[in-house]
Amino acid sequence: MSEEVLQEVVIDEAKVAALQKALDAKMEELSGKVYAVSMNAASLAVYLKVIESVTWKGKEGLGIMEITKKLNEIEGKGISNDVIFLNALTIEASHYFLNRYESTGSSNAESFIDLFKKLEQALSAVSQDNKDLEDLNKDLAAAQQGLEAV
């Protein structure tokens, strides 16, 4: 018969507390964070046109409504220094819907790709923040079990 060796699990409560505090701080930081997106009036018009004509299903309509509401708000206030500010959810939802957009013609392709690239830069920053948050969650879960995250 094989002999099982039981190891005592030691949980570093100070480490758990520090990681929980870091996670809470990161979540607080990200909850109100907005990301800069390079955008001029012409790009904003394309953005609105795309969002207004993209195909959606069911509750995805809520995302379309929220994006449109934010873009109309920006349009009403005007764009300052060719930059708009969007939260992570708006950027991620926009990226999702842009990937579903269908059109024709090279002039539409050019303006669409320009818009897509602008949002993709902001999405990169959102993705990095999400990865940082995920890493903190993993570290905390590991520490709560007396393990080291890899």
C-alpha positions, 0 to 999 in steps of 0.5 A: 500500500502506498503511504500518504504523507499529509502536510500541514497547510499553513495559511499566512493570514497577513499575506491573505489580508494584504492581497485582499486589501490590494484586490479591493483597492484594484476593484475600487480603482477600476470601478470608476476608471475611464480610458482615453480613446482617440476620436474626432467628430468624423470618427464619432459619426462613424461610431454612431452609424455602426452602432445604430446599424449593427445586428443584435439579439435579445438582451444585447439590445441593452448594450446597444442602448447604453453605447448609443446613450454614451455616444450621444452624450459625448456628441452633445458635449463635443469632443475635446482635443480629439479624445473621448473617455469611455469606461471598460464596459462600453469599450468591451461591448463596442468591440464585441459589436464592431466584430459583428458589423457587416457592410460593403465598399472600400470607403466604408471599410477604411473608416470602419478600420480606423474606428476599430483600431482606435477602440482596439488601443483602448481595449488593450488597456482594459485587457491589461487591467482585467489581467491584473485583477485576475492575477490578484484574484488567483494570488488571493485564492492561492494564499487562502489555501496556503499555496503559492500562485504560479 
